[in-house]
Amino acid sequence: MPSRVYVIELTAAAGRRRDPRIPWVYVGSSARGPEVRFVQHLRGYKSSGIVKRHALRLRPDLYEDLPAFPGSKTAQRAEIGRARELAAAGFVAHSDGTSYGKWGGDWAEWDEARLAPVISHLDRAIAQLGDSSFVPISPEVCVRLLGGERGFWVAEYLDQDDPPPAYGQFSHVRPGVLLARAEAKLGHGETAGRFCPASPRRAI
């Protein structure tokens, strides 16, 4: 039976983050679909303790580019490979008893080529921020929200007590890459038609 790799975002209580904007994640693999396996984790069925305590949501933007694998051993190798890759992008990625990236080290943000296989998730995140914002957002503000920037200015756009999942979802991607996509979806520049909000207080 084919197996798939999946990634679960963990809450801030999971552990100290390398970057406050980039969460801990759990990387696993299973012959069951990611949604089914996520529910099993929440119920404690064959679940790592860290996932049962701190699971927040599935992150298909971090695994849907991977194919189904012909067997569990192949999937497990891919699982560890994905955990290491995510650690190299700033995450702390827990897999098979090891928290990759936990002890720090340098990392590199995803570039355009790496983002391309999951670009549809970025498009949905941009739309979600636009729908959730109290006022229309410019591409520049959109990038800052996608990157999870913090500050009192965020309250002008989002409910800080209950922000949408898109807030901070792409903090591991180069801002320039995000800006190019946001401009394509929202228009160009802070004076782009109806997408012009109050000017952000801080440059990207």
C-alpha positions, 0 to 999 in steps of 0.5 A: 500500500502506498504511503505519504509524507505529511507535516503538522504545524505545532503550537508555540508551546512545543519548544523554543523557535529558532525564529519567532515567526517560524514554527516547530513542525512534525514530519511523519509518514503513513499509508493513511491519508494526512487528514485521517492520520492527523485525527489519529494523532489528536486521539493519541493513536500511535502518536508522538507525545509532542504531536498529541500535546501540541498539534495545531494543523496540517501544513499541506504547503510543506508536503503536497509536492511529494508523491506517494511512495511504494512502501513504508521504508521509502516513505520514512526515508523521504520523511527524514529528508523532508524534516532535514530540508525544513530545518534548512529553511528555519523550522525545527522539524521533529521526525522519528524521535529527532528534532532537526534544527533544534540546536540552531545553525544557519538556514536559507529561505526558499527561493522561487524555484523551491516554492513553485511546486506549492505555489497554489498554497501561496495564492490561497494565502494571499486571497485569505489575507485579503478576505480577512483584512479589515481594510484592503491590503497592498502587496507590500503589506501582504508580504509582511503579513505572510512573513508573520511580522509583528507589531501594533500595526498588524491590528490595523489589518487583522484580529491579532487574537485570532489571525487567519492561518495565512498570517506567518505561513510563508515566513520561510520564503524570500520576501522578494519572491512573495512580493512578486506573487503578491503584486501579480495577485493584488496589483503593483505598489502601495498605490495600486488601485483599491488595494492601497491601505495606509502606508506601512510603518516599516519597510520589508 
